[in-house]
Amino acid sequence: MVKVTLQEVTKRFGKTTAVNRISVEIEKGEFIVLLGPSGCGKTTLLRCISGLEKVTEGRILFNEGDVTNLPPKDRNISMVFQNYAVWPHLKVKDNIGFPLKIKKKPTQEIETKVKWASEMLGITELLDRYPHQLSGGQRQRVAVARAIVMEPEVLLMDEPLSNLDALLRVKMRSEIKKLQESLKVTTIYVTHDQVEAMTMGDRIAVLKDGKLQQIGGSNEIYHKPTNLFVAGFIGSPQMNFINVEVKEEENILIVATSGLEIPLPPAIPIKKSEYILGIRPEDIHIKELPNSTRVTGEIYFVEALRSDTVLHVNTDFGKLVVKIPGDFDAKEGENISLYIDNSKIHLFEKESELSIL
């Protein structure tokens, strides 16, 4: 197993900075997810780690060895791409064994390792088929098998599930995670899908505009977002944001447009007068809680998901999105009372957008 260390890694394309001074330590055998929207630099960072892109500044270490300027073939890494990248003219067994053949490994060793990898991925019965005879999920398994057959020190995955349908993505998520736990290989996984990140990663590194915003476990990222971007990007539906002002010398937030007063949790360091309050849709309830603030509004739209119901409610200070467990009978145009759980609010400075909690 290998520890991967990124030290102030920067990648520029002309005047455009795709990756900006990112420093991360990825422990041996860890599954870390690079998460962010399109164009945030996550794939570029992965390609820098693989050697497919040359780093502009900074260093990349595998254990204590500097691999910054090494070509990909000398890094003992394997990579799984978004588009599968299987050779259509080769049978499955030849696709899986191709990296070993390139390295001129003995035929018996190739056959043994192909059998091992195919059994790990559950595709033994597909070895004599061609890629055009396989489904998308089967082709992705072939790509993963080809990556692990080399027994790499670092496994890199670039949105490997984005071309699969929703049900197959759920199944493949669990299979890849279990495979990684079995192999104990250091894995760096790129995705824009927060559900993949939350369910698969030991830690999640959230990127925006080439910069690292926050890194931590899913519990920390979800409950303690470091800034407004992370708070809004993690969670579905997105966190509600409300512009608020602080009442003079009291720990009470006032929604300026409506006069609504929301008491702050104790020991909050208030230094300015204007903030942005965040509350997740699942932390707004339709039944009164002991420590809650009542809000009234009109139901604008209902998403009846049956396992959950998502309400879009127009209030005096804008729209609130509310997520209620179960099948809730609600009609558009009805008035409704909602209760914000005061213990679950987040507060961000308006100028810096940093969390003060």
C-alpha positions as CSV (number, residue, x, y, z in Angstrom):
1,M,0.0,0.0,0.0
2,V,1.1,3.5,-0.8
3,K,0.6,6.9,1.0
4,V,0.0,9.6,-1.6
5,T,1.0,13.1,-0.6
6,L,0.2,16.2,-2.7
7,Q,2.3,19.3,-1.8
8,E,1.0,22.6,-3.2
9,V,0.1,21.0,-6.5
10,T,-0.7,23.5,-9.2
11,K,-1.6,23.0,-12.8
12,R,-2.0,25.8,-15.3
13,F,-3.1,25.7,-18.9
14,G,-1.8,29.0,-20.3
15,K,-3.3,31.7,-18.1
16,T,-6.0,29.4,-16.7
17,T,-5.3,27.8,-13.3
18,A,-7.1,24.4,-13.3
19,V,-5.6,23.2,-10.0
20,N,-4.5,25.8,-7.4
21,R,-2.0,24.9,-4.7
22,I,-3.7,21.7,-3.4
23,S,-2.1,19.9,-0.5
24,V,-3.6,16.6,0.7
25,E,-2.3,13.5,2.5
26,I,-4.0,10.3,1.4
27,E,-3.3,7.5,3.8
28,K,-2.3,3.9,2.8
29,G,-5.4,1.9,1.7
30,E,-7.7,4.9,2.0
31,F,-10.6,5.5,-0.4
32,I,-10.7,9.2,-1.0
33,V,-13.2,11.0,-3.3
34,L,-12.6,14.2,-5.2
35,L,-16.0,15.9,-5.4
36,G,-17.1,19.0,-7.2
37,P,-19.0,20.5,-10.1
38,S,-17.9,20.3,-13.7
39,G,-14.8,22.4,-14.3
40,C,-13.6,22.4,-10.6
41,G,-10.3,20.7,-11.4
42,K,-10.9,17.3,-10.0
43,T,-10.2,15.3,-13.2
44,T,-7.1,17.5,-13.9
45,L,-5.8,16.7,-10.4
46,L,-6.4,13.0,-10.9
47,R,-4.5,13.2,-14.2
48,C,-1.6,15.0,-12.5
49,I,-1.4,12.1,-9.9
50,S,-1.4,9.6,-12.8
51,G,1.3,11.4,-14.7
52,L,-1.0,12.1,-17.7
53,E,-0.7,15.8,-17.0
54,K,2.6,17.5,-16.0
55,V,2.4,19.4,-12.8
56,T,3.2,23.2,-13.1
57,E,4.2,23.6,-9.5
58,G,4.3,21.5,-6.4
59,R,5.3,17.8,-5.7
60,I,3.5,14.4,-5.7
61,L,4.9,11.7,-3.4
62,F,4.2,8.0,-3.3
63,N,5.3,7.1,0.3
64,E,8.6,9.1,0.5
65,G,9.4,8.8,-3.2
66,D,9.0,11.9,-5.5
67,V,7.0,10.8,-8.6
68,T,6.2,14.4,-9.8
69,N,8.2,13.9,-13.0
70,L,7.9,10.2,-13.5
71,P,5.9,8.9,-16.6
72,P,2.7,7.0,-15.8
73,K,4.3,3.6,-16.6
74,D,6.8,4.0,-13.8
75,R,4.3,5.0,-11.1
76,N,2.6,1.5,-10.6
77,I,-0.9,3.0,-10.9
78,S,-4.0,1.8,-12.7
79,M,-6.8,4.1,-14.0
80,V,-10.4,3.4,-14.8
81,F,-12.0,5.9,-17.2
82,Q,-15.5,7.2,-17.7
83,N,-15.9,5.7,-21.1
84,Y,-14.8,2.1,-20.2
85,A,-12.0,2.2,-22.9
86,V,-12.1,-1.5,-23.7
87,W,-10.7,-2.8,-27.0
88,P,-13.6,-3.9,-29.2
89,H,-11.6,-6.4,-31.2
90,L,-10.3,-8.3,-28.1
91,K,-12.2,-10.8,-26.1
92,V,-12.9,-10.0,-22.4
93,K,-10.0,-12.2,-21.2
94,D,-7.6,-10.5,-23.6
95,N,-8.8,-7.1,-22.6
96,I,-8.2,-7.9,-18.9
97,G,-4.8,-9.5,-19.6
98,F,-3.5,-6.8,-22.0
99,P,-1.5,-4.8,-19.5
100,L,0.3,-7.9,-18.4
101,K,1.0,-8.9,-22.0
102,I,2.5,-5.5,-22.7
103,K,4.9,-6.1,-19.7
104,K,5.8,-9.5,-21.3
105,K,4.5,-11.5,-18.3
106,P,4.5,-15.3,-18.7
107,T,1.4,-16.8,-20.3
108,Q,0.6,-18.9,-17.2
109,E,0.9,-15.8,-14.9
110,I,-1.5,-13.8,-17.2
111,E,-4.1,-16.6,-17.2
112,T,-3.9,-16.9,-13.4
113,K,-4.3,-13.2,-12.8
114,V,-7.1,-12.8,-15.4
115,K,-9.0,-15.7,-13.6
116,W,-8.4,-14.0,-10.2
117,A,-9.6,-10.5,-11.4
118,S,-12.6,-11.9,-13.3
119,E,-13.7,-13.9,-10.2
120,M,-13.3,-10.7,-8.1
121,L,-15.6,-8.8,-10.4
122,G,-18.0,-11.7,-11.1
123,I,-17.4,-11.9,-14.9
124,T,-15.8,-15.3,-15.3
125,E,-18.6,-16.5,-17.6
126,L,-17.9,-13.5,-19.9
127,L,-14.3,-14.1,-20.6
128,D,-14.8,-15.5,-24.1
129,R,-17.2,-12.7,-25.2
130,Y,-16.4,-9.5,-27.1
131,P,-17.3,-6.1,-25.7
132,H,-20.2,-5.6,-28.1
133,Q,-21.9,-8.6,-26.5
134,L,-21.8,-7.0,-23.1
135,S,-24.0,-4.5,-21.3
136,G,-22.6,-1.2,-20.0
137,G,-22.3,-2.5,-16.5
138,Q,-20.4,-5.6,-17.7
139,R,-18.0,-3.5,-19.8
140,Q,-17.3,-1.3,-16.8
141,R,-16.5,-4.5,-14.7
142,V,-14.1,-5.5,-17.5
143,A,-12.4,-2.1,-17.2
144,V,-12.1,-2.4,-13.4
145,A,-10.8,-6.0,-13.7
146,R,-8.1,-4.8,-16.2
147,A,-7.1,-2.1,-13.7
148,I,-6.7,-4.4,-10.7
149,V,-5.0,-7.2,-12.6
150,M,-1.7,-5.3,-12.4
151,E,-2.1,-5.1,-8.6
152,P,-1.4,-1.4,-8.6
153,E,-0.2,0.6,-5.6
154,V,-2.7,3.3,-6.5
155,L,-6.0,2.9,-8.2
156,L,-7.5,6.0,-9.9
157,M,-11.1,6.2,-11.0
158,D,-12.5,9.1,-13.2
159,E,-16.3,9.1,-12.9
160,P,-16.5,5.4,-13.8
161,L,-20.3,5.1,-13.1
162,S,-21.6,8.2,-14.9
163,N,-22.6,6.3,-18.1
164,L,-24.6,3.7,-16.2
165,D,-28.3,3.8,-15.4
166,A,-29.5,4.7,-11.9
167,L,-30.1,1.2,-10.6
168,L,-26.8,-0.2,-12.0
169,R,-24.9,2.8,-10.5
170,V,-26.2,1.8,-7.0
171,K,-25.1,-1.8,-7.5
172,M,-21.7,-0.8,-8.8
173,R,-21.1,1.6,-6.0
174,S,-21.3,-1.2,-3.4
175,E,-19.3,-3.6,-5.6
176,I,-16.4,-1.1,-6.1
177,K,-16.3,-0.1,-2.4
178,K,-16.3,-3.8,-1.3
179,L,-13.6,-4.6,-3.9
180,Q,-11.4,-1.7,-2.6
181,E,-11.8,-2.9,1.0
182,S,-10.8,-6.4,-0.1
183,L,-7.8,-5.3,-2.1
184,K,-6.8,-2.6,0.5
185,V,-5.4,-0.5,-2.4
186,T,-5.1,3.3,-2.1
187,T,-7.9,4.6,-4.2
188,I,-8.7,8.1,-5.6
189,Y,-12.1,8.4,-7.1
190,V,-13.5,11.4,-9.0
191,T,-17.2,12.2,-9.2
192,H,-19.6,15.1,-9.4
193,D,-22.3,12.9,-7.7
194,Q,-22.5,13.7,-4.0
195,V,-24.4,10.4,-3.3
196,E,-21.4,8.4,-4.7
197,A,-19.1,10.5,-2.6
198,M,-21.1,10.2,0.6
199,T,-21.6,6.5,0.3
200,M,-18.2,5.4,-0.9
201,G,-15.5,7.7,0.4
202,D,-13.5,7.3,3.6
203,R,-12.9,11.0,3.2
204,I,-14.3,13.5,0.7
205,A,-12.2,16.4,-0.8
206,V,-14.6,19.1,-2.1
207,L,-13.2,21.3,-4.9
208,K,-14.3,24.5,-6.5
209,D,-12.5,26.6,-9.1
210,G,-9.4,24.5,-8.7
211,K,-9.2,25.1,-4.9
212,L,-9.7,22.6,-2.1
213,Q,-12.7,23.8,0.0
214,Q,-12.9,21.2,2.6
215,I,-11.7,17.6,3.3
216,G,-13.2,15.2,5.8
217,G,-15.6,12.3,6.4
218,S,-19.1,12.4,5.1
219,N,-20.5,13.2,8.6
220,E,-18.2,16.2,9.0
221,I,-18.8,17.5,5.5
222,Y,-22.5,17.2,5.9
223,H,-22.9,18.5,9.5
224,K,-20.0,21.0,9.6
225,P,-19.6,22.5,6.2
226,T,-16.7,25.0,6.2
227,N,-18.4,27.5,3.8
228,L,-21.5,28.4,1.9
229,F,-20.4,26.5,-1.2
230,V,-19.9,23.2,0.6
231,A,-23.1,23.6,2.5
232,G,-25.0,24.1,-0.7
233,F,-23.3,21.4,-2.7
234,I,-23.7,18.6,-0.2
235,G,-27.2,17.5,0.5
236,S,-30.3,16.8,-1.6
237,P,-32.4,18.9,-1.9
238,Q,-30.0,21.8,-1.4
239,M,-29.7,23.6,1.9
240,N,-32.1,26.7,2.3
241,F,-30.3,30.0,2.6
242,I,-31.9,33.1,4.2
243,N,-30.4,36.6,4.6
244,V,-30.6,37.6,8.2
245,E,-29.5,40.5,10.5
246,V,-28.5,40.3,14.2
247,K,-30.6,42.1,16.7
248,E,-28.6,44.5,18.8
249,E,-26.8,43.0,21.8
250,E,-29.0,39.9,21.6
251,N,-28.4,36.4,20.2
252,I,-31.5,36.7,17.9
253,L,-31.4,36.6,14.1
254,I,-34.0,38.7,12.3
255,V,-35.1,38.0,8.8
256,A,-35.2,41.6,7.6
257,T,-38.0,41.2,4.9
258,S,-40.5,39.6,7.3
259,G,-39.4,40.5,10.8
260,L,-39.2,36.8,11.7
261,E,-37.0,36.2,14.8
262,I,-34.8,33.1,15.1
263,P,-32.9,32.6,18.4
264,L,-29.3,31.6,18.0
265,P,-27.7,28.6,19.7
266,P,-25.5,29.8,22.7
267,A,-21.9,30.7,22.3
268,I,-22.1,31.8,18.7
269,P,-19.3,34.4,18.0
270,I,-21.3,37.3,16.5
271,K,-19.1,40.1,15.2
272,K,-21.1,41.6,12.3
273,S,-24.7,42.5,11.6
274,E,-25.4,40.7,8.4
275,Y,-25.2,36.9,7.9
276,I,-26.7,34.1,5.8
277,L,-28.6,31.5,7.7
278,G,-28.6,27.9,6.4
279,I,-31.1,25.2,7.2
280,R,-31.4,21.8,5.5
281,P,-34.8,20.8,4.1
282,E,-34.9,17.7,6.5
283,D,-34.4,20.0,9.5
284,I,-37.7,21.8,8.8
285,H,-40.7,20.0,10.2
286,I,-44.5,20.1,10.0
287,K,-44.9,19.4,13.7
288,E,-43.9,21.8,16.4
289,L,-40.6,21.0,18.3
290,P,-39.5,22.2,21.7
291,N,-36.8,24.4,20.3
292,S,-38.2,25.6,17.0
293,T,-39.3,28.7,15.1
294,R,-42.7,28.8,13.4
295,V,-42.9,29.9,9.7
296,T,-46.1,30.1,7.6
297,G,-46.3,29.9,3.9
298,E,-48.2,28.6,0.8
299,I,-47.3,25.3,-0.9
300,Y,-46.1,26.1,-4.4
301,F,-45.0,22.7,-5.6
302,V,-45.1,19.1,-4.2
303,E,-42.6,16.4,-5.1
304,A,-44.4,13.2,-4.0
305,L,-41.5,10.7,-3.9
306,R,-43.6,8.4,-1.6
307,S,-40.6,7.4,0.6
308,D,-40.2,11.2,1.1
309,T,-42.3,14.2,0.2
310,V,-40.5,17.4,-0.8
311,L,-42.5,20.7,-0.4
312,H,-41.6,24.0,-2.1
313,V,-43.2,26.6,0.1
314,N,-43.5,30.4,-0.6
315,T,-43.0,32.5,2.5
316,D,-42.7,36.2,3.2
317,F,-38.9,36.0,2.9
318,G,-38.7,33.7,-0.2
319,K,-39.0,30.0,-1.0
320,L,-38.3,27.2,1.5
321,V,-37.7,23.6,0.5
322,V,-38.9,21.1,3.1
323,K,-38.2,17.3,3.1
324,I,-40.7,15.2,5.0
325,P,-40.2,11.5,5.6
326,G,-43.1,9.4,4.2
327,D,-46.1,10.0,2.0
328,F,-47.5,13.3,3.0
329,D,-50.9,14.5,1.7
330,A,-50.4,18.1,0.6
331,K,-52.0,20.1,-2.2
332,E,-50.5,23.1,-4.1
333,G,-52.0,26.4,-3.0
334,E,-52.7,25.3,0.6
335,N,-51.3,27.3,3.6
336,I,-49.0,25.4,5.9
337,S,-47.1,26.0,9.2
338,L,-43.5,24.9,9.3
339,Y,-41.1,24.6,12.2
340,I,-37.4,25.3,11.8
341,D,-35.2,23.3,14.2
342,N,-33.2,26.0,15.9
343,S,-30.5,23.6,17.0
344,K,-29.7,22.6,13.4
345,I,-29.1,26.0,11.8
346,H,-25.9,27.0,10.1
347,L,-24.6,30.6,9.9
348,F,-22.2,32.1,7.4
349,E,-20.6,35.5,7.1
350,K,-22.1,37.3,4.2
351,E,-18.9,38.7,2.8
352,S,-16.5,35.8,3.2
353,E,-19.2,33.1,3.0
354,L,-17.3,31.2,5.8
355,S,-19.2,29.3,8.5
356,I,-19.0,30.8,12.0
357,L,-20.2,27.6,13.7
